[in-house]
Amino acid sequence: MVKRFLGIISLLVVLSILAACGGAATPAPAQPAQEEQKPAEEAKPAEEQKPAEEAQPAEEQKPAEEMAAHRYGMVTDVGGIDDKSFNQTAWNGMLIAKEKLGVEVQYLESQQQTDYEKNIKEFISQGYDGIITVGFLLADATKAAAEANPDVPFAIVDFPSQAPNILGLQFAVDQPSFLAGYLAAGMSETGAVCTYGGIKIPPVVQFLVGFEHGVKYYNEKHGTDVKVLGWKTDPAAEGGGDGAFTGNFESTDDGRSFAENFFDEGCDVIFPVAGPVGLGSAAAAQDRGFMMIGVDTDQYISAPEFKDVFVSSVLKNMDVAVFEAVKAMEEGTFQGGTNYMGTLENNGVGLAPFHEFEDKVPQELKDELEAVKQALIKGEVSTGWPVEAPTEEAMGGEGEMSLVMSFVPSGDTEEILASGDELAQMISERTGYNVTANVATSYAAVIEAMGAGNAQIGWLNTFGYILAHEKYGVEVALATVRFGSTSYKGQIITQKDSGITSVTDLKGKTFCRPDPLSTSGWIIPRITLAAAGLDPDSDIKVVDVGSHNNVVTAVYNGECDAGATYVDARSSVEDDIADVKEKVVVITESADIPNDTVSFAPDVPAEVREKVVQALLDIASTDEGKAALEQLYEIAGLEPVDDSFYDGFRADLDASGYSIEDFMQE
């Protein structure tokens, strides 16, 4: 059993670090910015439109009794209101509402995920009459706010309703993406097209799946072999498949580099599903003379500087859906607890005109696209979405069962995957099961994959396991052993000459964390900061860097003033940075933390779980297995445990005044 934690008082004093992840939000402005742009259907040509970045601040708020018009607020996802894609299209729907309904509309931009809850609360505190949230990632914050404010109507883009006062605004984007794939295959001269996503979440994957299946359908019809680079649908893989993701929706540099790599591999038509990131790909396509298919809105109009590369765009008519949601709120016909679904049939989604490619797209291909569209509307053709998880029959019995083993990106991803593949092979040899390994894009991604049945075995960190157990009934089977112990410590580090000697010195500083759900990298450090009198959301600037190794490197390079990791993550980069322990010093350590886990999804049969556990214990006793575990997460062994092993950590978490739910919005 893990050592009982120090009392919470000593815990908060002694520890000052977590082993996970994070990022603090930019404070929301007292008054949201308001744009004066015309509604979509009455808008001037794109070249004459006033860009969102020129939006003027809202006028000083009048007392409620003087307000004649109702007010509706929109909370953006990251990427900015002027992203020429996702957020901007939704905002245009608000502007249509302003024009047609005479209501007041304002927005708050989310600079990072921790802004979501804060921005929603800002609108609620100002008494707004309805709130629109934009994006899958805002689901938890929207649900919490709606439940706490049952009289306020909410609508959320890209997520179904979760409460009686939430309207879900969803879109069958797999349908126009299927058409886009068919179009791309028909226009390609190299026989290779490509796609990639921003963050691996269902609304992004939905585009990728539809696109790939559209290419496949073209190949079936024409006897061709056009290849798709950047995505492969696989029901047994986490999130429905494997592909290329930038990990963000902001970096145009990433968009350019991803496109350049694909172009070098032979792709000549690219379909980025990453918001503003795709503009970097458009620039690369322009430089190389290749074609691009836009996303969310007609990017020929929204990004006219690249209009010569857009053969078409996949339209996700969020402006129409958002307008209809506000209209329902305003007219008293709002129906929460329901969902709107935009389809090809109701024009909620579609394929944009070919514009400058009108004469370059063969008439035969145009006719085929119209026929495919009608077949999709009638349900005669499958887009491949949703990706169905393997059935029990598909999993089969011994010798046929397929298991996905997912790892958190705690260290070097390539090393983790290499070790994971070795362990998967060893487990397969001992059990007869088909075991595959992957490294998730985030700690949360492993949890969601296990909850959705897309991963059966998860190597979860401490807090990640507690959250997965709470949300989905995930059960621990093994705890890792390091240096002869099933517990470890966290640390907060800084440069030796930074002048930072205590936690209180971190006020106003930049703080790097590996992941918002990392136990030593954020959960415990957040509690420690609060115990020292700092507000983790406003007194420091939190930056997510993806792994403990990256935190150490970022502190060493001066990219952040301090950071949190496990003890002693500095050793993991010593081969590359010989003087890391001289230049990067520890200012505080945490109390003992129970080690990370090997856990199982709730639907894994008991006999399968027992067989895998026994295989892992056997592997851990072999030289080959020990080497793989050491390379994986510096693991020296594995020890059977049950859920009660983590009760001490839960108790101290409760005693600190924080709950699991407090960290679910990170």
C-alpha positions in Angstrom: 0.0 0.0 0.0 1.1 3.5 -0.7 2.2 5.5 2.3 -0.5 7.6 3.9 -0.1 11.1 2.8 1.1 13.8 5.1 -1.7 15.8 6.6 -3.1 18.3 4.1 -1.4 21.2 5.8 2.0 19.7 5.5 1.1 18.4 2.0 0.4 22.0 0.8 3.6 23.3 2.5 5.9 20.5 1.4 4.7 19.8 -2.1 4.7 22.4 -4.7 4.4 20.5 -7.9 2.2 18.1 -9.8 3.1 15.6 -12.4 0.8 16.4 -15.1 -0.3 19.3 -17.3 -2.0 22.7 -17.5 -2.4 26.3 -18.7 -3.9 29.4 -17.2 -6.4 31.5 -19.0 -6.1 35.1 -20.1 -8.5 37.1 -18.0 -11.7 37.9 -19.7 -12.3 41.5 -20.4 -14.9 43.4 -18.3 -16.8 44.1 -21.5 -16.7 41.7 -24.5 -15.6 43.1 -27.8 -18.4 43.7 -30.4 -18.0 43.5 -34.2 -19.9 45.8 -36.5 -19.7 43.5 -39.6 -22.8 42.9 -41.8 -24.7 39.6 -41.7 -23.5 36.9 -44.1 -26.3 37.1 -46.7 -25.9 40.9 -46.9 -22.2 41.0 -46.6 -20.0 43.0 -49.0 -17.4 41.1 -51.1 -14.7 39.5 -49.0 -12.2 42.1 -50.0 -14.3 44.9 -48.6 -15.5 43.2 -45.4 -14.2 44.7 -42.2 -12.1 42.0 -40.6 -12.9 40.7 -37.1 -9.7 42.0 -35.7 -11.0 45.6 -36.3 -13.9 45.0 -34.0 -14.6 47.9 -31.6 -14.9 47.4 -27.9 -18.5 47.3 -26.7 -19.9 50.5 -25.3 -20.0 50.9 -21.5 -22.7 48.7 -20.1 -26.0 50.5 -19.3 -28.1 49.6 -16.3 -30.4 46.6 -17.0 -33.6 48.7 -16.7 -32.4 51.0 -19.6 -31.7 48.1 -21.9 -34.3 47.9 -24.6 -32.8 44.9 -26.5 -32.0 41.5 -25.2 -28.3 40.6 -25.1 -26.8 37.4 -26.3 -23.1 36.4 -25.8 -20.8 34.0 -27.6 -17.8 32.3 -26.1 -15.2 31.3 -28.8 -13.0 28.3 -28.9 -9.2 29.0 -29.2 -8.1 30.3 -32.5 -9.6 33.8 -32.3 -12.7 35.5 -33.5 -11.0 36.3 -36.8 -9.8 32.8 -37.6 -11.4 33.0 -41.1 -13.0 29.6 -40.3 -14.7 28.1 -37.2 -15.2 31.0 -34.7 -15.7 33.6 -37.3 -18.5 31.6 -39.0 -20.3 31.2 -35.8 -19.9 34.9 -34.9 -21.4 35.8 -38.3 -24.6 34.0 -37.1 -24.7 36.3 -34.1 -24.3 39.3 -36.4 -27.2 38.1 -38.5 -29.3 37.9 -35.3 -28.3 41.5 -34.5 -29.3 42.7 -37.9 -32.6 40.7 -38.3 -33.8 40.6 -34.7 -32.5 43.9 -33.3 -30.7 42.2 -30.4 -27.3 43.1 -28.9 -24.5 40.6 -29.5 -21.0 40.3 -28.0 -18.3 37.8 -27.8 -15.5 36.7 -25.5 -12.4 35.1 -27.0 -10.9 32.1 -25.3 -7.1 32.2 -25.5 -6.8 28.8 -23.9 -9.1 26.1 -22.5 -9.1 27.4 -19.0 -10.9 30.6 -20.3 -14.0 28.7 -21.2 -15.6 28.6 -17.7 -14.5 32.1 -16.9 -15.9 33.6 -20.1 -19.3 31.9 -19.7 -19.5 33.1 -16.1 -18.7 36.7 -17.3 -21.8 36.7 -19.5 -23.9 35.2 -16.8 -22.8 37.8 -14.2 -23.8 40.5 -16.6 -27.3 39.1 -17.0 -27.1 38.0 -20.7 -30.4 36.5 -22.0 -28.7 33.6 -23.8 -25.2 32.2 -24.4 -23.7 30.4 -27.4 -20.5 28.3 -26.9 -18.5 27.3 -29.9 -16.8 24.0 -29.9 -16.6 20.4 -28.6 -14.0 21.4 -26.0 -16.5 23.8 -24.3 -18.9 20.9 -23.5 -18.0 20.4 -19.8 -17.9 24.2 -19.0 -21.3 24.7 -20.8 -22.9 21.8 -19.0 -21.7 23.0 -15.6 -22.9 26.6 -16.3 -26.3 25.4 -17.6 -27.0 23.2 -14.6 -26.0 26.0 -12.3 -28.2 28.5 -14.2 -31.3 26.5 -15.4 -33.2 29.7 -16.4 -30.5 30.7 -18.9 -30.8 29.2 -22.4 -27.6 27.8 -23.9 -26.6 26.5 -27.4 -23.3 24.7 -28.1 -21.7 24.1 -31.5 -20.4 20.6 -32.2 -21.9 18.9 -29.1 -25.2 17.4 -28.2 -27.5 18.7 -25.5 -26.5 17.7 -22.0 -29.2 19.6 -20.0 -32.8 20.8 -20.4 -31.6 24.3 -21.2 -29.0 23.4 -23.8 -29.6 23.2 -27.5 -27.0 21.1 -29.3 -25.9 22.4 -32.7 -24.4 19.5 -34.7 -23.4 19.0 -38.3 -23.1 15.9 -40.5 -19.8 17.2 -41.8 -18.8 13.7 -42.9 -21.3 14.2 -45.8 -19.6 17.2 -47.5 -16.2 15.8 -46.5 -17.1 12.7 -48.4 -17.8 14.9 -51.5 -14.5 16.7 -50.9 -12.6 13.4 -50.9 -14.3 12.4 -54.1 -13.5 15.8 -55.6 -9.9 15.7 -54.4 -9.4 12.2 -55.9 -10.8 13.4 -59.2 -8.6 16.4 -59.4 -5.3 14.9 -58.2 -2.7 14.5 -60.9 -0.2 12.7 -58.6 -2.5 10.0 -57.3 -2.1 11.2 -53.7 -4.2 13.6 -51.6 -3.7 14.5 -48.0 -5.5 15.7 -44.8 -4.7 16.4 -41.2 -6.4 17.7 -38.1 -5.8 20.2 -35.3 -6.7 18.3 -32.2 -8.0 14.7 -32.2 -11.5 15.2 -31.1 -14.7 13.7 -32.7 -15.8 16.8 -34.7 -12.4 16.9 -36.4 -12.1 13.2 -36.9 -15.6 13.3 -38.5 -14.2 15.4 -41.4 -11.2 13.1 -41.8 -13.3 9.9 -41.9 -15.7 11.3 -44.5 -12.8 12.6 -46.7 -11.0 9.3 -46.7 -14.1 7.4 -47.5 -14.9 9.8 -50.4 -11.5 9.0 -51.9 -12.1 5.3 -51.5 -15.5 5.6 -53.2 -13.9 7.4 -56.1 -11.4 4.6 -56.4 -14.2 2.0 -56.4 -16.0 3.9 -59.2 -13.0 4.5 -61.4 -10.7 1.6 -60.7 -8.0 4.0 -59.5 -5.7 3.9 -56.5 -5.6 7.5 -55.2 -3.9 7.4 -51.8 -4.8 9.4 -48.7 -1.9 10.7 -46.6 -2.5 11.9 -43.0 -5.4 9.7 -41.9 -6.5 6.1 -41.8 -9.8 5.0 -40.3 -9.3 2.1 -37.9 -12.2 1.0 -35.6 -9.7 -0.7 -33.2 -7.6 2.5 -32.8 -8.1 5.2 -30.3 -10.6 7.8 -31.6 -11.5 5.8 -34.7 -8.2 5.8 -36.5 -4.6 7.1 -36.8 -3.4 10.3 -38.5 -1.6 13.5 -38.4 -2.6 16.3 -35.9 -0.9 19.6 -35.1 -2.2 19.5 -31.5 -3.5 23.1 -31.8 -5.8 25.3 -33.8 -3.6 28.4 -33.9 -0.2 27.8 -35.4 0.0 28.7 -39.1 3.7 27.7 -39.0 2.5 24.1 -38.2 0.1 24.3 -41.1 2.9 25.2 -43.5 5.3 22.5 -42.2 2.6 19.8 -42.3 1.7 20.8 -45.9 5.3 20.9 -47.0 5.9 17.4 -45.6 2.8 16.0 -47.4 3.7 17.8 -50.7 7.2 16.2 -50.5 5.4 12.8 -50.2 3.5 13.4 -53.4 0.2 15.0 -52.3 -1.2 17.7 -54.6 -4.6 18.3 -53.0 -4.7 19.1 -49.2 -7.6 19.2 -46.9 -6.6 20.7 -43.4 -9.2 20.5 -40.6 -7.5 22.8 -38.1 -9.1 26.2 -38.4 -6.5 29.0 -38.8 -3.7 26.5 -38.9 -4.9 25.6 -42.4 -4.0 29.1 -43.7 -0.3 28.1 -43.3 -1.1 25.1 -45.6 -2.8 27.5 -48.1 0.4 29.6 -48.2 2.5 26.4 -48.9 0.0 25.3 -51.5 0.2 28.7 -53.2 4.0 28.5 -53.2 4.1 25.0 -54.7 1.2 25.4 -57.1 -1.0 22.8 -55.5 -4.7 22.8 -54.6 -6.5 23.0 -51.3 -10.0 22.3 -50.0 -11.1 24.7 -47.3 -13.0 23.9 -44.1 -16.0 25.3 -42.1 -16.7 28.3 -44.4 -16.0 29.2 -48.0 -12.4 30.1 -47.6 -12.2 31.5 -51.1 -14.3 34.3 -49.5 -12.9 34.4 -46.0 -9.2 34.1 -47.0 -9.1 35.9 -50.4 -5.3 36.2 -50.3 -5.2 32.4 -51.1 -8.2 32.3 -53.4 -6.2 30.8 -56.2 -5.6 27.5 -54.3 -9.1 26.8 -53.1 -10.8 24.3 -55.4 -13.7 24.3 -53.0 -14.5 24.2 -49.2 -16.5 22.0 -46.9 -19.2 24.2 -45.6 -20.4 23.9 -42.0 -23.1 26.4 -41.9 -22.7 27.4 -38.3 -23.9 30.9 -39.0 -27.3 29.6 -39.9 -27.6 27.3 -36.9 -26.4 30.0 -34.5 -28.8 32.5 -35.9 -31.7 30.1 -35.6 -30.7 29.3 -32.0 -30.7 33.0 -31.0 -33.9 33.5 -32.9 -35.6 30.7 -30.9 -34.3 32.2 -27.6 -35.5 35.7 -28.6 -39.0 34.5 -29.8 -39.6 32.2 -26.9 -39.6 29.0 -29.0 -36.3 27.8 -27.7 -36.3 24.0 -26.9 -33.5 22.9 -24.7 -32.7 19.3 -24.3 -32.8 18.8 -28.1 -30.4 18.9 -31.0 -30.2 20.5 -34.4 -28.5 18.5 -37.1 -27.2 20.2 -40.2 -27.2 17.9 -43.2 -26.8 18.1 -47.0 -30.6 17.7 -47.2 -31.4 20.8 -45.1 -28.4 22.8 -46.3 -26.8 22.8 -42.9 -23.6 21.5 -44.6 -22.4 21.5 -48.1 -19.7 22.0 -50.7 -18.7 25.5 -51.7 -18.6 26.7 -55.4 -15.5 25.9 -57.4 -14.9 29.7 -58.1 -11.7 30.0 -60.1 -11.6 26.2 -60.6 -15.1 26.3 -62.3 -13.6 25.6 -65.7 -10.9 23.3 -64.4 -13.2 20.8 -62.7 -14.4 18.4 -65.5 -18.1 18.5 -66.2 -18.2 14.7 -65.8 -16.8 15.1 -62.3 -19.3 17.8 -61.5 -22.1 15.4 -62.6 -20.7 12.6 -60.5 -20.5 14.8 -57.4 -24.2 15.8 -57.8 -25.1 12.1 -58.1 -23.0 11.2 -55.0 -24.7 14.0 -53.1 -28.1 12.7 -53.8 -27.0 9.1 -52.9 -25.7 10.5 -49.6 -29.0 12.3 -48.9 -31.0 9.1 -49.6 -28.6 7.0 -47.4 -27.5 4.9 -50.3 -23.8 5.5 -49.6 -22.0 5.3 -46.3 -19.5 8.0 -45.2 -17.9 5.7 -42.7 -19.1 7.9 -39.8 -19.6 7.2 -37.0 -16.7 4.8 -36.7 -18.1 1.7 -35.0 -16.0 0.2 -32.3 -15.2 -3.5 -32.8 -18.1 -5.8 -31.9 -17.8 -8.6 -29.4 -17.9 -11.0 -32.4 -15.1 -9.0 -34.0 -13.1 -9.2 -30.8 -13.8 -12.9 -30.8 -12.4 -15.4 -28.3 -8.9 -16.4 -27.4 -6.5 -15.9 -30.3 -8.8 -13.4 -32.0 -9.4 -10.8 -29.4 -8.0 -7.3 -30.3 -7.0 -4.9 -27.5 -5.7 -1.4 -27.7 -3.2 -0.3 -25.1 -2.9 3.5 -24.8 -0.1 5.5 -23.2 0.0 9.1 -21.9 2.5 11.4 -23.6 4.6 11.9 -20.4 8.0 11.8 -22.0 9.5 11.3 -25.5 6.6 10.1 -27.7 8.8 8.1 -30.0 10.5 6.3 -27.1 7.2 5.6 -25.4 5.7 4.2 -28.6 8.7 2.0 -29.3 8.6 0.6 -25.8 4.8 0.3 -26.0 5.0 -1.7 -29.2 7.5 -4.1 -27.6 5.2 -4.6 -24.6 2.2 -5.1 -26.9 4.1 -7.8 -28.8 5.2 -9.5 -25.6 1.6 -9.5 -24.3 0.4 -10.9 -27.6 2.9 -13.7 -27.5 1.8 -14.7 -24.0 -2.0 -14.3 -24.3 -2.7 -15.0 -28.0 -4.5 -11.7 -28.2 -3.9 -9.1 -30.9 -2.6 -6.2 -28.8 -1.6 -2.8 -30.4 -0.1 0.2 -28.7 -0.5 4.0 -29.2 0.5 7.2 -27.5 -2.5 9.5 -27.1 -2.4 13.2 -27.8 -3.1 14.1 -24.2 -3.8 12.5 -20.8 -7.5 13.3 -21.3 -7.5 11.5 -24.6 -6.6 8.2 -22.9 -9.4 8.6 -20.5 -12.0 9.4 -23.2 -10.7 6.5 -25.4 -11.2 4.1 -22.5 -14.7 5.5 -21.8 -15.7 5.2 -25.4 -14.4 1.6 -25.8 -11.6 2.7 -28.1 -8.9 1.6 -25.7 -9.0 -1.4 -23.4 -5.8 -0.9 -21.4 -4.6 2.4 -20.2 -1.3 3.4 -18.6 -2.8 6.2 -16.6 -1.2 8.7 -14.3 -2.5 9.0 -10.7 -5.1 11.7 -11.2 -6.0 10.5 -14.6 -6.9 7.1 -13.2 -9.0 8.7 -10.4 -10.9 10.8 -13.0 -11.3 7.8 -15.4 -12.6 5.7 -12.5 -15.1 8.4 -11.5 -16.4 9.1 -15.0 -16.3 5.7 -16.7 -15.7 3.0 -14.1 -12.1 2.3 -15.2 -10.4 -0.1 -12.8 -6.8 -0.3 -11.8 -5.0 -3.6 -11.8 -1.3 -2.7 -11.4 0.8 0.1 -10.0 4.2 0.9 -11.2 7.3 0.5 -9.1 10.3 2.8 -9.2 13.4 2.8 -7.0 11.7 0.1 -4.9 8.6 2.1 -4.2 5.0 2.4 -5.4 5.0 6.1 -4.7 6.9 9.1 -6.0 7.3 12.8 -5.5 6.8 15.9 -7.6 9.0 19.0 -7.9 8.9 22.6 -9.0 12.0 23.7 -10.9 13.5 26.9 -12.1 16.8 28.3 -13.5 19.5 28.6 -10.8 19.9 32.3 -11.5 16.2 33.2 -11.8 15.9 34.7 -8.4 13.0 32.4 -7.6 13.5 30.6 -4.4 10.0 29.9 -3.2 6.5 29.3 -4.5 5.4 32.9 -3.6 8.1 34.2 -6.0 6.1 32.7 -8.9 3.6 35.5 -9.0 3.6 37.1 -12.4 5.8 34.4 -13.8 5.4 31.9 -16.7 4.8 28.4 -15.5 5.2 25.3 -17.7 3.2 22.1 -17.1 3.2 18.9 -19.1 -0.6 18.4 -19.1 -3.7 19.8 -17.3 -4.3 16.3 -15.8 -0.8 15.5 -14.7 -0.7 14.8 -11.0 2.8 16.1 -10.2 2.8 18.4 -13.2 -0.3 20.4 -12.3 -2.9 18.9 -9.8 -0.6 19.1 -6.8 1.3 22.3 -8.0 -2.1 24.1 -8.4 -3.0 23.2 -4.8 0.4 24.3 -3.6 0.1 27.6 -5.4 -3.3 28.3 -3.9 -2.0 27.3 -0.4 0.8 29.9 -0.9 -1.8 32.6 -1.5 -1.5 32.7 -5.3 -4.4 32.4 -7.8 -3.3 29.8 -10.3 -5.7 31.2 -12.9 -4.5 34.8 -12.8 -1.3 35.2 -10.8 0.8 33.1 -13.1 0.8 32.4 -16.9 0.5 28.7 -17.4 1.8 27.1 -20.6 1.2 23.5 -21.7 4.3 21.9 -23.2 3.2 18.2 -23.6 5.6 16.2 -21.4 7.8 16.3 -18.3 10.9 16.3 -20.5 9.6 19.3 -22.4 9.0 21.2 -19.1 12.7 20.6 -18.1 13.9 21.7 -21.5 11.7 24.8 -21.5 13.0 25.9 -18.1 16.6 25.2 -19.2 16.1 27.3 -22.3 14.4 30.2 -20.5 11.1 29.7 -22.3 9.4 29.6 -19.0 10.4 30.9 -15.5 9.4 27.7 -13.7 7.7 24.4 -14.2 6.5 21.2 -12.5 7.5 17.6 -13.1 8.0 14.3 -11.3 11.3 13.8 -9.3 13.6 13.8 -11.1 12.6 14.5 -14.7 15.9 16.3 -15.2 17.7 13.0 -15.5 15.6 12.1 -18.6 17.2 14.9 -20.7 20.7 14.6 -19.2 22.1 12.8 -22.2 21.2 15.8 -24.4 21.8 18.6 -21.8 24.8 17.6 -19.7 24.6 20.6 -17.3 20.8 20.5 -16.8 21.1 19.7 -13.1 23.5 22.6 -12.6 21.4 25.1 -14.4 17.9 23.9 -13.4 17.3 23.6 -9.7 14.5 22.3 -7.5 12.8 24.9 -5.2 10.3 22.5 -3.6 9.2 18.8 -3.6 5.8 17.3 -2.9 4.8 14.7 -0.4 4.5 11.1 -1.6 2.1 10.5 -4.5 0.9 7.0 -5.4 2.4 5.8 -8.6 0.8 5.6 -12.0 -1.3 2.6 -13.1 -2.1 -0.1 -15.6 -5.9 0.1 -15.8 -8.7 -1.6 -17.7 -11.8 -0.3 -19.4 -15.0 -1.4 -17.7 -16.1 -3.7 -20.5 -13.0 -5.8 -20.6 -14.0 -9.4 -19.4 -12.5 -10.5 -16.1 -10.7 -13.5 -17.6 -9.1 -11.3 -20.3 -8.0 -8.8 -17.7 -6.5 -11.5 -15.5 -4.6 -13.0 -18.5 -3.1 -9.6 -19.5 -2.1 -8.8 -15.9 -0.4 -12.1 -15.5 1.4 -11.6 -18.8 2.6 -8.2 -17.7 3.9 -9.5 -14.3 5.7 -12.2 -16.2 7.2 -9.7 -18.6 8.4 -7.5 -15.7 10.5 -10.4 -14.5 12.4 -10.9 -17.7 15.5 -8.9 -18.9 13.7 -8.0 -22.1 10.6 -6.8 -20.3 12.6 -4.8 -17.7 14.4 -3.0 -20.5 11.2 -2.0 -22.2 9.6 -0.9 -18.9 12.6 1.2 -18.0 12.6 2.9 -21.4 8.8 3.4 -21.2 8.4 5.5 -18.0 11.6 4.5 -16.0 9.6 1.6 -14.5 11.4 -1.0 -12.4 8.5 -3.3 -11.8 4.7 -3.8 -11.4 2.7 -4.5 -8.3 -1.0 -5.7 -8.2 -3.3 -3.1 -6.5 -6.9 -2.3 -6.4 -8.8 1.0 -6.3 -8.4 1.5 -2.5 -4.7 2.1 -3.2 -5.6 5.6 -4.2 -8.0 6.4 -1.3 -5.2 8.3 0.6 -4.7 10.6 -2.4 -8.5 11.2 -2.7 -8.7 12.1 1.0 -5.9 14.6 0.8 -7.4 16.1 -2.3 -10.8 16.5 -0.6 -9.1 18.0 2.5 -7.4 20.6 0.4 -10.7 22.1 -0.6 -10.5 20.9 -4.2 -12.6 18.1 -5.8 -12.1 16.0 -8.9 -14.7 18.3 -10.7 -12.5 21.3 -10.1 -9.9 19.9 -12.4 -12.2 18.5 -15.0 -12.5 22.0 -16.6 -8.7 22.3 -17.1 
